[in-house]
Amino acid sequence: MADDTGEIGREAAEAVGFTDIKVVGEGPAFLSNIAYGNAVSAQHNMNTLAAAIVAKSAEQIMATSPGEGVVDAAIAQILAKVGQTTPPITVGTPSG
């Protein structure tokens, strides 16, 4: 700063400079903490979803009679076979 700047002006400029350095220096840690919080939240949501799926699956298994189980297994085998032999959908190229 120029020599004719008062002491208060120099102190204010230093304070602003130190604050800028602090903000820039702490930015990555702040963003990292946000990312960590998002990851924890997403994992919690996935755990909740997985527990709901397991509970619903168990409920369906317990509510299925033996006759229904045989039919469901046969349908699942047919769908698995269809999925293995069906070619993938592709987008054709324009002829020209």
C-alpha positions as CSV (number, residue, x, y, z in Angstrom):
1,M,0.0,0.0,0.0
2,A,1.1,3.5,-0.4
3,D,2.9,5.2,2.4
4,D,0.2,7.9,2.8
5,T,-2.5,5.3,3.7
6,G,-3.5,5.5,7.3
7,E,-2.9,2.8,9.8
8,I,-6.6,1.9,9.9
9,G,-6.6,1.5,6.1
10,R,-3.6,-0.8,6.2
11,E,-5.2,-2.9,9.0
12,A,-8.4,-3.1,7.0
13,A,-6.6,-4.2,3.9
14,E,-4.6,-6.8,5.9
15,A,-7.8,-8.1,7.5
16,V,-9.5,-8.4,4.1
17,G,-6.4,-10.2,2.7
18,F,-6.3,-12.6,5.6
19,T,-10.0,-13.3,5.3
20,D,-9.6,-14.0,1.5
21,I,-6.8,-16.4,2.2
22,K,-8.8,-18.1,4.9
23,V,-11.9,-18.5,2.7
24,V,-9.8,-19.8,-0.3
25,G,-7.9,-22.1,2.0
26,E,-10.9,-23.6,3.7
27,G,-13.0,-23.9,0.4
28,P,-11.8,-27.5,-0.4
29,A,-12.5,-28.7,3.1
30,F,-16.0,-27.1,3.0
31,L,-16.8,-28.8,-0.3
32,S,-15.3,-32.1,1.0
33,N,-17.5,-31.9,4.0
34,I,-20.6,-31.3,1.8
35,A,-19.7,-34.3,-0.4
36,Y,-19.1,-36.5,2.7
37,G,-22.5,-35.5,4.1
38,N,-24.2,-36.2,0.7
39,A,-22.5,-39.6,0.6
40,V,-23.6,-40.5,4.1
41,S,-27.2,-39.4,3.2
42,A,-27.2,-41.4,0.0
43,Q,-25.9,-44.5,1.8
44,H,-28.6,-44.1,4.5
45,N,-31.2,-43.9,1.7
46,M,-29.9,-47.0,0.0
47,N,-29.9,-48.9,3.3
48,T,-33.5,-47.9,4.0
49,L,-34.5,-48.9,0.4
50,A,-32.7,-52.3,0.8
51,A,-34.4,-53.0,4.0
52,A,-37.8,-52.2,2.5
53,I,-37.0,-54.5,-0.5
54,V,-36.0,-57.3,1.8
55,A,-39.1,-56.9,3.9
56,K,-41.4,-56.8,0.9
57,S,-39.7,-59.8,-0.7
58,A,-40.1,-61.8,2.6
59,E,-43.7,-60.8,2.7
60,Q,-44.3,-62.0,-0.8
61,I,-42.5,-65.3,-0.2
62,M,-44.5,-66.0,2.9
63,A,-47.8,-65.1,1.1
64,T,-47.1,-67.3,-1.9
65,S,-48.8,-70.7,-1.9
66,P,-46.8,-73.7,-3.3
67,G,-48.8,-73.8,-6.5
68,E,-48.2,-70.1,-7.1
69,G,-44.5,-70.7,-6.5
70,V,-44.2,-73.3,-9.2
71,V,-46.0,-71.0,-11.7
72,D,-43.8,-68.0,-10.7
73,A,-40.7,-70.1,-11.1
74,A,-41.7,-71.3,-14.6
75,I,-42.5,-67.7,-15.7
76,A,-39.2,-66.5,-14.3
77,Q,-37.4,-69.2,-16.3
78,I,-39.2,-68.3,-19.5
79,L,-38.4,-64.6,-19.0
80,A,-34.8,-65.4,-18.3
81,K,-34.6,-67.5,-21.5
82,V,-36.3,-64.7,-23.6
83,G,-33.8,-62.2,-22.1
84,Q,-30.9,-64.3,-23.1
85,T,-32.0,-64.9,-26.7
86,T,-33.5,-61.5,-27.6
87,P,-31.0,-59.4,-29.5
88,P,-30.5,-55.9,-28.1
89,I,-32.4,-53.0,-29.6
90,T,-30.1,-51.0,-31.9
91,V,-30.6,-47.7,-33.8
92,G,-30.3,-48.2,-37.5
93,T,-28.1,-45.9,-39.6
94,P,-29.8,-43.9,-42.3
95,S,-29.3,-45.3,-45.7
96,G,-28.2,-42.9,-48.3
